[in-house]
Amino acid sequence: NIGVGAGNLATSGAVTASTKDVYAGYWNPAGLLNIGDDLQIGYMHAEYFAGIFQYDYGAFALPINKGKQAIGFSFMRFATDNIPYTLDYVRPDGSFDDSKLRGFSAGDYAGIFHYAHKLGNQDTASTFKTNLGVNAKVIYRNVGTMANAWGFGLDIGLQSVYKERLRLGVTLKDITTTYTSWSFNFTEEEKRVFYSTGNDVPIKSYETMMPRINIGVGYELIPLTKKIKLYAEAGLDVTTDGKRNTLISSKPISIDPRLGVVASYKDVVYLRGGIGNFYTALDNADTLNQNKYLVFQPTMGVGFHVKTFTIDYAFTSLMMQDNPLMSHVFSLRINFNKGSKKQTDIIQPTQPSENGNTSL
């Protein structure tokens, strides 16, 4: 639920209706039909909490069946590496055995298969053009050699465009409820130490991800024919796992609004901004802990598109606006095309001119 792509994170994730590149597979798979290239590859890297957590995302997407369908695949990893494993480090006499000190990783992994399909006959002059997308995701989690988990989930997304300016989108994440089942693999020595130190030794466990709904409505504020474009989108992140500290909070539905704006010049330079993650917090200056105030998460970023490369940067906050913890996120997108069309596709048959020479 953190999000992917610096360009999308710079608008606080308000992209459900407008996402249309290789990163659309995560936000709304229906947007993969608008990538406009023969193949797109994307990669993002981010680090959280002074580099303790490493976050990587890679994806590719391509249209098939003359652009009527699109497929893709994404892989993501969020992990902490080189965690000291000290179970055998301290010997019974209180000394330290450096040969027993080793590191392990604890991480979350996901592989996501994307498929998108155009609905209806979009070659006509219909004002509404709608696409459908589906994600099938496999989740793997591990804590060194001690525990690992597997899970499977499904997402469905829709995108509609009205007269090329109004955009509507909705993504239903984990629509069947995603269950992640854990298994544990402790050695007899590890069990003995855990028991002797008052720790429980789990046998099995599972986690549940309830369905989540992302809704977006966007509008192109400046006509597409101009060099300068301005697009704004408002979104709602609707969760169904109980009452959360959000702007609209209830049981079992909670709603977190978000807003993003993108300004571009000649589709080369992009400026982005957004706000989201609204919630209320106690005022630290109030010793009675009664006064509350509204908190939000600001985001901003820039992007540059040069030939086949697009580089995006996002400056995001992990906390509240008056006590921020900022993170820098970079992502890369590469577009691949077969080149210009065949001459038979773009050149009209030769015809004789008035002076007898042929012209194209």
N, C-alpha and C positions, 0 to 999 in steps of 0.2 A: 504493500500500500504506500510505499515511499514515493513511487513514481520514477519515470525514466526519461532521459533526454533533457539536456540543459535548456533547450528552447521551450519545452513544455513546463519544466519546473520554474522557469522565469515568469510564467504567467499563472503561477500557483495551481497548475493543473487544470485550468479552465480551458480544456481543449477537446472535450468529448464530441462537440459538433464540428470541429474544424480540423482535427488531426488528419494528416494526409501524406505522411512519409513513412519510412521504415519503422519508426517508433510508434506508429498507429496500432501495431499489433498488440501492444500493451494497453493503450488507452481505449481504443475502440477499433476492433479488427475490421469493421466496415470501411474505415478510412484507407485501407491498403489499396483500394481500387482507384485512388486518386494520386498514386505516387508519380505518374507521368514519365516513368523511365522504364527501360527494359529490365533493370536490376538495381536495387539499392542495398547498400550495406551500411550498418551503423554500429558505433561503439561508444560507450560512455564509461567514465571512471570517476569515482568520487570517494573521498575519505571523510569519516566522521569521528569526532571526539579525538582531535590531535593525531589522526592516523591510526587509531586503535582498530576501527572498523573499516574494512575495504569493501567497496561496492562497485561491481562491474556488470555491464550489460552489453551483450552483442546480439545482432539480429541481421537477417537478410529478408528481402521480400521481392517478388516479381509477379507481373501480370501474366495470365495464361488465357488461352482460348480467345485470342484477339481482343484482350482487354475486358472481356466479360466476367472474368474471374481473377482472383489473385491468391497466391499462397505465400507462406513465410514461416520462419522459425526464429525463436528468440531463446537466449540462454542468459540467466542471471545468477549472480553469486553475491551474497552478503555474509561476510565472515570475519572472525578474529583469528589471527594466526599467532603461532609461537607463544601459546599460553603455557606457563611453567607447570609441569606435572610433578608435584612434590611429594607424592604418596610415599615413595621410598627414599626421599632425599635426607630425611632426618633418621638417624640410626637409633636403636634402643638406648645407647649410652649418651645420647644428646649430640653426638658429632654429626657432621654433614658429609655425605658421600656424593661428590660432584659427578661421579660416573653414573649415578642413578637419575640425575636431573635431565629431563627431556621436555620437549615442547609438543603441543598438539593444537589442532584447530577445531573451532566450533563454528559451523556455518549453515546457512540456508541456501539451497540451490533450486532452480526451477528451469524446466525445459518446456517451452510453449509452442505448440503448433497452431498456425493461423490459416484461416480460409475465409475468403470474401466472395460475394456473388452479387451481381447487379440484378435488381428486381424490375420486372416489366420491360417494355420496349423504350429504352432511353434515347433511341434515334429520332423519335418523334419530337414535336414541339411542346411536349408536356412541361408544365411549369414546375412540377415536383419530380425530382430524380432521387431515388432511394436505393441504398445499398445495405446488404446484410453481411455480417461477419460472425465467425465462430472461433473460439479458442478452446483447445484441449491442452491442459497443463499437467505436467508431472512434477511433483514436489519431492525433494529429498533434503533431509536435515540430519546433521551428525554432530556428535560431541566426541571427538577423538575416536578411540576404539571402544568406548564404553557404551555408546548409545547411537542409534540412527532411526530415522523415520521415513515413511513413504506416504504420499498422498496423491490424489487425483481430483481435478476440478474442471468445470466448464464455464465459459463466458459466452454471452451473445450480445452483439452490438448492432445498432441501426444508425444510419446517417441519411438525412434528407437535405436537399438544397432547393430553395425556392427562388427562381429567377436569378440564380447565380449570386445572390446577395444575402439572403436569409438562410441560416444554417441551423438545423436541429439534429440533436444526437442523444442517444441513450445507450448505456452499457449495463447489462445485468451480469455482475460478477458472482462466481460461485453459486450459480442458480440452483444446483442440486445439493448445495451445502458440501463443502470440501472437508473430508475427514483425513487427518494425518495420524497414522498408527505408529507408535514407538515400540522398538524392541531394545533390550538391554543385554550387554555382553560383559559382565564383570568376571574377573578372575577370582579364584578362591581367596587369594591374598587380599584383593581389593574388598571383597565381602567381609573378610575378617576385620580389616581396619575400619570399615564403615560401621560395622556392628559395635566394635569396641569403643568408637567415638560417638555413639548415640545417633548415628545417621540411619535413615531408612534405606533399604535396598529395593528399588521398584522392580516389579516383574513385567508389567505391561502398562501402557498408557495411550491415550489418544487426545488429539486436539481438534477443535471444530471451527471452521470459518463459515459464518453465516452469510447468506446472500447480501450483496451490496449493490446499490443502484447509483450510477453516475448519470446526471442529466445536464445537457448543455444547450443553450440558445445563443447564437451569435449573429452579428450583422456587419456587413461591409459598409462602413460609414462613408467612404469615398469611392466613387465609381471605379471599376476595374481598369478603365481606359487611361487613367491618370498614372503618372510616374510614382506619385506618392499614394500609398494605400494605408488605410487605418481600419483595423478590425477590432471589435470588442466582443467578448463572450462572458456570459454569466452562467455559472454552474451550481449544481446541488450535489453534494455527496451524502447519500441516504444510507444509513446503516440500520441493520435489523437485529443486532446482538444485545439490545438492552439500552438503558438510559446512559448517555454519555454527556460529558461536559462540553456541549456544543451550543450554538446560538439558539437552535430549536431542539429542545431535549424532552423526550417523553419515553414511555415504555410501550412497545419495544423499539419504536422508530426514533432515531435522532437524525437531524439534518444540519449539515455544515455547508454554508454557501461559500462561493469563491468567485472572484472576478479577475479577468485578464484582458490586457490590451496589447496589440501588436501594431507598430508602425514600421513601414518598409519603404525603401527608395529603390526603384528599378529592380526590385526583387534581388538586390545585392546586399544591402545593409538593413538590418533589422534591430529595432529597439523594442524591448518588451518589459512589461511590469504587471504585477498582480498582487492581490491580497487574498488571504484565506485563513483557515484554521481559527475561526472566531470562537472564543469562549470567555467565561467570566472567571476572575481570580480575586482573591482576597487582597485588600490594600495593606501592604506591609507597614504603613505608617499608622494603621489603626490597631491599637493594642487590644481592643475588644473583639477583633476578628469578625466584624459585622459589615463593614463597607466593602463593596465589590466594584470592580470596574471592568470594562470590555477590553479584551486582548485580541490582537490579530497578528498574523504572520505575514510580513511584507516580503516580496520577491522582486527581482529585476534582473535584466540581462541584455546581452547583445549577440548578434549573429552576423556572419559574413558568408556570402555565397560567391565562390570564384570558380568558374567553369564547372568541373565535376565535383568539387569539394564544398562542403558546408561545415563551418565550425561554429558552434554555439557555446555560450558561456552564461552561467547563472550564478547569481549572488543571492543566497537564500538564508533565511533565519530559521534556526531550530527552536527558538524560544519566543518570548514575548518581545514586543517592540521596544520596551524601556530597559530590557536586560538581555540583549541579543547574544546568541551563540551562532556565528555566521559560518557558512560553508561555501566553498567554491566548487562548482561542478562544470566539467567540460564534456562535450560530446562531439563526435565526428560523423558525418554522413558522406558517402561516396556514391555518385550516380554513374551507372554504366549504360551506354546506348550503343547500338550497332552502327551509328553514324547516319549520314544522309540517306534518304530513300533512294531506291533504284531509279535510274534515269527514266525507265518506262513508266514510273509512277508519277514523275513530276514534269516531264517534258511532253508537250503536245506533239502530235504527228506533224511532219514537215509539210509545208504548203508552198506552192510556187508564188513568188512575188511578181509584181508588175514588170520588173525588168528581167524576169526569167530566172533569177537566182532563188534558191530556196532559203527560207527563214524559219526560225523556231518561234 
